[in-house]
Amino acid sequence: MSQQQAPTQRTRVIREHERGVYDRETAYKILDEGFICHVGFAQDGQPFVIPTGYGRIGDALYIHGSAASRMLKEVNQGIPVCVTVTLLDGLVLARSIFNHSMNYRSVVILGKAIIVDQPEEKLEALRLLSEHIIPGRWVETRLPNEKELKATTVLRLPIEEFSCKVRQGDAIDDADDMSFPVWAGVLPLPVVPGAPIPDQHLDPKITLPSYVKNYSRTASHPKNVPE
């Protein structure tokens, strides 16, 4: 059953409020399908928005990056952050330029991230990020060594204050424009994997793994709930 979340003053969708969605099921589906989040924060009065990888388990979002990252250093100090993820599903072509739009799904999360300093949780978070991108890869590759772990910072952001915004469907034209002689409709933009390109130094005896051959971004992610 979907958990409905009452929007706060900060997360309530104002413009086109009918597109606002506040249940965790919708938010988690968007997060689990996306690749990149954008982390917004302010430093000395200057706003910054940094793209980075992420992963989710239960009601927590994990963000990672270089230990030297300005964003991660600032977030570690308890600076409030705004994390956004947007999925573009299609271009909506109307009969008037003014009414062109996009079909999309987005989620905004507000809160304070907490640095992950326990080695077990940090390694698990990195595994989670890997599985979020391409499930099955973690168990086949060399795991991070001590030097690499020290060079990486992981943050945990509780998913508590959030909202989604979703636009689906056809163009919304003015009645006077309905007879205008131009094509109108939706151009879908699905994420479709191309043919895998082997590394130039790959041993030809190594075969293409099934998780690459059968990759699908909309497939279920098995690690999106706590064990």
C-alpha positions as a Markdown table, in Angstrom:
| # | Residue | x | y | z |
|---|---|---|---|---|
| 1 | Met | 0.0 | 0.0 | 0.0 |
| 2 | Ser | 1.3 | 3.4 | -0.9 |
| 3 | Gln | 2.2 | 5.7 | 2.0 |
| 4 | Gln | 0.7 | 9.2 | 1.5 |
| 5 | Gln | 3.0 | 11.9 | 2.8 |
| 6 | Ala | 1.4 | 15.3 | 3.8 |
| 7 | Pro | 3.3 | 18.0 | 2.0 |
| 8 | Thr | 5.1 | 20.7 | 4.0 |
| 9 | Gln | 5.0 | 24.4 | 3.4 |
| 10 | Arg | 8.3 | 23.9 | 1.5 |
| 11 | Thr | 7.4 | 20.9 | -0.6 |
| 12 | Arg | 3.8 | 21.6 | -1.6 |
| 13 | Val | 3.6 | 22.0 | -5.3 |
| 14 | Ile | 2.3 | 25.5 | -6.1 |
| 15 | Arg | 2.4 | 25.9 | -9.9 |
| 16 | Glu | 0.2 | 23.4 | -11.6 |
| 17 | His | -0.6 | 21.9 | -8.2 |
| 18 | Glu | -2.7 | 19.1 | -9.8 |
| 19 | Arg | 0.5 | 17.5 | -10.8 |
| 20 | Gly | 1.8 | 17.2 | -7.3 |
| 21 | Val | 2.1 | 13.7 | -5.9 |
| 22 | Tyr | 3.0 | 13.0 | -2.3 |
| 23 | Asp | 3.2 | 9.2 | -1.8 |
| 24 | Arg | 6.4 | 7.3 | -1.2 |
| 25 | Glu | 5.6 | 4.7 | -3.8 |
| 26 | Thr | 5.8 | 7.3 | -6.6 |
| 27 | Ala | 8.9 | 8.9 | -5.1 |
| 28 | Tyr | 10.7 | 5.6 | -4.8 |
| 29 | Lys | 9.9 | 4.5 | -8.3 |
| 30 | Ile | 11.3 | 7.7 | -9.7 |
| 31 | Leu | 14.4 | 7.4 | -7.5 |
| 32 | Asp | 15.0 | 3.8 | -8.4 |
| 33 | Glu | 14.7 | 4.4 | -12.1 |
| 34 | Gly | 16.9 | 7.5 | -12.2 |
| 35 | Phe | 20.7 | 7.6 | -12.5 |
| 36 | Ile | 21.8 | 11.1 | -11.4 |
| 37 | Cys | 20.6 | 13.4 | -8.7 |
| 38 | His | 21.3 | 17.1 | -8.3 |
| 39 | Val | 22.3 | 18.3 | -4.9 |
| 40 | Gly | 21.7 | 22.0 | -4.1 |
| 41 | Phe | 23.4 | 23.8 | -1.3 |
| 42 | Ala | 24.7 | 27.2 | -0.4 |
| 43 | Gln | 28.2 | 28.2 | 0.6 |
| 44 | Asp | 28.9 | 31.7 | 1.8 |
| 45 | Gly | 25.8 | 32.9 | 0.2 |
| 46 | Gln | 26.6 | 31.4 | -3.2 |
| 47 | Pro | 24.2 | 28.6 | -4.4 |
| 48 | Phe | 25.7 | 25.5 | -6.0 |
| 49 | Val | 23.9 | 22.6 | -7.7 |
| 50 | Ile | 26.1 | 19.5 | -8.2 |
| 51 | Pro | 25.2 | 16.3 | -10.1 |
| 52 | Thr | 26.2 | 13.0 | -8.5 |
| 53 | Gly | 25.3 | 9.3 | -8.3 |
| 54 | Tyr | 23.1 | 7.9 | -5.7 |
| 55 | Gly | 21.3 | 4.9 | -4.4 |
| 56 | Arg | 18.3 | 4.2 | -2.2 |
| 57 | Ile | 17.5 | 1.6 | 0.5 |
| 58 | Gly | 14.3 | 1.9 | 2.4 |
| 59 | Asp | 13.7 | 5.5 | 3.5 |
| 60 | Ala | 17.3 | 6.6 | 3.0 |
| 61 | Leu | 19.1 | 8.1 | 0.0 |
| 62 | Tyr | 22.9 | 7.5 | -0.3 |
| 63 | Ile | 25.1 | 10.1 | -2.1 |
| 64 | His | 28.7 | 9.5 | -2.8 |
| 65 | Gly | 31.7 | 11.4 | -4.3 |
| 66 | Ser | 35.3 | 12.3 | -3.8 |
| 67 | Ala | 36.4 | 13.1 | -0.2 |
| 68 | Ala | 37.8 | 16.4 | -1.7 |
| 69 | Ser | 34.5 | 17.4 | -3.1 |
| 70 | Arg | 33.3 | 20.9 | -2.0 |
| 71 | Met | 29.7 | 19.7 | -2.0 |
| 72 | Leu | 30.4 | 16.7 | 0.3 |
| 73 | Lys | 32.5 | 18.7 | 2.6 |
| 74 | Glu | 29.8 | 21.4 | 3.0 |
| 75 | Val | 27.0 | 18.9 | 3.3 |
| 76 | Asn | 29.0 | 17.0 | 6.0 |
| 77 | Gln | 28.8 | 20.2 | 8.1 |
| 78 | Gly | 25.1 | 20.0 | 8.3 |
| 79 | Ile | 24.2 | 22.5 | 5.6 |
| 80 | Pro | 20.6 | 22.0 | 4.4 |
| 81 | Val | 20.4 | 20.4 | 1.0 |
| 82 | Cys | 17.8 | 20.0 | -1.8 |
| 83 | Val | 18.1 | 16.9 | -3.8 |
| 84 | Thr | 16.2 | 16.5 | -7.1 |
| 85 | Val | 15.8 | 13.7 | -9.6 |
| 86 | Thr | 13.9 | 14.1 | -12.9 |
| 87 | Leu | 13.0 | 11.5 | -15.5 |
| 88 | Leu | 12.1 | 12.8 | -19.0 |
| 89 | Asp | 9.5 | 10.6 | -20.6 |
| 90 | Gly | 8.6 | 12.4 | -23.8 |
| 91 | Leu | 8.2 | 15.7 | -25.7 |
| 92 | Val | 4.7 | 17.0 | -25.9 |
| 93 | Leu | 4.1 | 18.8 | -29.2 |
| 94 | Ala | 1.1 | 21.1 | -29.2 |
| 95 | Arg | -0.5 | 23.1 | -32.0 |
| 96 | Ser | 0.8 | 26.3 | -30.5 |
| 97 | Ile | 4.4 | 26.9 | -29.3 |
| 98 | Phe | 3.1 | 28.3 | -26.1 |
| 99 | Asn | 1.4 | 25.0 | -25.2 |
| 100 | His | 4.4 | 22.7 | -25.9 |
| 101 | Ser | 5.4 | 20.7 | -22.9 |
| 102 | Met | 7.2 | 17.6 | -21.6 |
| 103 | Asn | 6.0 | 14.4 | -19.9 |
| 104 | Tyr | 8.2 | 13.9 | -16.9 |
| 105 | Arg | 8.4 | 12.6 | -13.4 |
| 106 | Ser | 10.4 | 14.4 | -10.7 |
| 107 | Val | 11.0 | 14.2 | -7.0 |
| 108 | Val | 12.4 | 16.9 | -4.6 |
| 109 | Ile | 13.9 | 15.9 | -1.2 |
| 110 | Leu | 14.8 | 18.4 | 1.5 |
| 111 | Gly | 16.8 | 17.7 | 4.6 |
| 112 | Lys | 20.3 | 17.3 | 6.1 |
| 113 | Ala | 22.6 | 14.6 | 5.0 |
| 114 | Ile | 24.7 | 12.6 | 7.5 |
| 115 | Ile | 28.2 | 11.3 | 6.8 |
| 116 | Val | 28.6 | 7.6 | 6.8 |
| 117 | Asp | 31.6 | 6.8 | 8.9 |
| 118 | Gln | 31.0 | 3.1 | 9.9 |
| 119 | Pro | 33.1 | 0.9 | 7.5 |
| 120 | Glu | 30.4 | -1.7 | 7.1 |
| 121 | Glu | 27.6 | 0.8 | 6.2 |
| 122 | Lys | 30.0 | 2.7 | 3.9 |
| 123 | Leu | 30.9 | -0.5 | 2.0 |
| 124 | Glu | 27.2 | -1.5 | 1.8 |
| 125 | Ala | 26.3 | 2.0 | 0.6 |
| 126 | Leu | 28.8 | 1.7 | -2.2 |
| 127 | Arg | 27.5 | -1.7 | -3.1 |
| 128 | Leu | 24.0 | -0.2 | -3.2 |
| 129 | Leu | 25.1 | 2.6 | -5.5 |
| 130 | Ser | 26.7 | 0.0 | -7.8 |
| 131 | Glu | 23.6 | -2.2 | -7.8 |
| 132 | His | 21.4 | 0.9 | -8.5 |
| 133 | Ile | 23.3 | 1.6 | -11.7 |
| 134 | Ile | 23.7 | -2.0 | -12.9 |
| 135 | Pro | 22.5 | -4.9 | -10.8 |
| 136 | Gly | 24.8 | -7.9 | -10.6 |
| 137 | Arg | 28.0 | -6.0 | -11.3 |
| 138 | Trp | 29.3 | -5.7 | -7.7 |
| 139 | Val | 29.9 | -9.4 | -7.1 |
| 140 | Glu | 32.0 | -9.8 | -10.3 |
| 141 | Thr | 34.4 | -6.9 | -9.9 |
| 142 | Arg | 37.3 | -6.0 | -7.6 |
| 143 | Leu | 35.9 | -4.4 | -4.5 |
| 144 | Pro | 37.2 | -1.0 | -3.2 |
| 145 | Asn | 40.6 | -1.2 | -1.4 |
| 146 | Glu | 41.4 | 0.8 | 1.7 |
| 147 | Lys | 42.9 | 3.7 | -0.3 |
| 148 | Glu | 39.9 | 4.0 | -2.5 |
| 149 | Leu | 37.5 | 3.9 | 0.5 |
| 150 | Lys | 39.4 | 6.7 | 2.2 |
| 151 | Ala | 39.2 | 8.8 | -1.0 |
| 152 | Thr | 35.4 | 8.4 | -1.1 |
| 153 | Thr | 32.8 | 10.1 | 1.0 |
| 154 | Val | 29.3 | 8.7 | 1.5 |
| 155 | Leu | 26.3 | 10.6 | 2.9 |
| 156 | Arg | 23.0 | 9.3 | 4.0 |
| 157 | Leu | 19.9 | 11.6 | 3.5 |
| 158 | Pro | 16.7 | 10.5 | 5.3 |
| 159 | Ile | 13.8 | 10.7 | 2.9 |
| 160 | Glu | 11.4 | 12.6 | 5.1 |
| 161 | Glu | 10.4 | 15.9 | 3.5 |
| 162 | Phe | 9.7 | 15.4 | -0.2 |
| 163 | Ser | 7.2 | 15.9 | -3.0 |
| 164 | Cys | 6.8 | 14.6 | -6.6 |
| 165 | Lys | 5.5 | 16.3 | -9.7 |
| 166 | Val | 4.3 | 14.3 | -12.6 |
| 167 | Arg | 3.1 | 15.3 | -16.1 |
| 168 | Gln | 1.6 | 12.6 | -18.4 |
| 169 | Gly | -0.7 | 12.6 | -21.4 |
| 170 | Asp | -1.4 | 14.6 | -24.6 |
| 171 | Ala | -1.0 | 18.2 | -25.5 |
| 172 | Ile | -3.4 | 20.7 | -23.9 |
| 173 | Asp | -4.3 | 23.1 | -26.7 |
| 174 | Asp | -6.7 | 26.0 | -26.7 |
| 175 | Ala | -10.0 | 25.3 | -28.3 |
| 176 | Asp | -9.3 | 27.9 | -31.0 |
| 177 | Asp | -6.1 | 26.0 | -32.0 |
| 178 | Met | -7.6 | 22.6 | -32.4 |
| 179 | Ser | -8.1 | 23.0 | -36.2 |
| 180 | Phe | -4.6 | 24.4 | -36.8 |
| 181 | Pro | -3.1 | 22.2 | -39.5 |
| 182 | Val | 0.1 | 21.0 | -37.8 |
| 183 | Trp | 1.0 | 17.6 | -36.3 |
| 184 | Ala | 0.4 | 17.3 | -32.5 |
| 185 | Gly | 1.2 | 14.5 | -30.1 |
| 186 | Val | 3.9 | 13.0 | -27.9 |
| 187 | Leu | 7.4 | 11.9 | -28.9 |
| 188 | Pro | 8.4 | 9.3 | -26.3 |
| 189 | Leu | 12.0 | 9.3 | -25.1 |
| 190 | Pro | 12.7 | 6.0 | -23.4 |
| 191 | Val | 16.1 | 5.1 | -22.1 |
| 192 | Val | 17.2 | 2.3 | -24.5 |
| 193 | Pro | 20.6 | 0.6 | -24.1 |
| 194 | Gly | 22.7 | 0.4 | -27.2 |
| 195 | Ala | 24.9 | -2.5 | -28.3 |
| 196 | Pro | 27.6 | -3.2 | -25.7 |
| 197 | Ile | 31.1 | -2.1 | -26.8 |
| 198 | Pro | 33.9 | -4.3 | -25.3 |
| 199 | Asp | 37.0 | -2.7 | -23.9 |
| 200 | Gln | 39.9 | -2.8 | -26.4 |
| 201 | His | 42.0 | -4.8 | -23.9 |
| 202 | Leu | 39.3 | -7.3 | -23.0 |
| 203 | Asp | 40.2 | -11.0 | -23.1 |
| 204 | Pro | 38.2 | -12.4 | -25.9 |
| 205 | Lys | 37.4 | -15.4 | -23.8 |
| 206 | Ile | 35.4 | -13.4 | -21.4 |
| 207 | Thr | 31.7 | -13.4 | -22.5 |
| 208 | Leu | 29.1 | -10.7 | -22.2 |
| 209 | Pro | 27.4 | -11.0 | -18.8 |
| 210 | Ser | 23.6 | -11.4 | -18.8 |
| 211 | Tyr | 23.1 | -8.2 | -16.7 |
| 212 | Val | 24.6 | -6.2 | -19.5 |
| 213 | Lys | 23.0 | -8.2 | -22.4 |
| 214 | Asn | 19.6 | -7.9 | -20.9 |
| 215 | Tyr | 19.9 | -4.5 | -19.2 |
| 216 | Ser | 16.7 | -2.6 | -18.6 |
| 217 | Arg | 16.4 | 0.6 | -16.7 |
| 218 | Thr | 12.8 | 0.0 | -15.7 |
| 219 | Ala | 13.5 | -3.5 | -14.4 |
| 220 | Ser | 12.9 | -4.0 | -10.7 |
| 221 | His | 15.9 | -3.2 | -8.4 |
| 222 | Pro | 16.1 | -6.0 | -5.7 |
| 223 | Lys | 17.9 | -3.8 | -3.1 |
| 224 | Asn | 15.4 | -1.0 | -2.7 |
| 225 | Val | 14.2 | -2.2 | 0.7 |
| 226 | Pro | 16.2 | -2.9 | 3.9 |
| 227 | Glu | 17.1 | -6.5 | 4.6 |
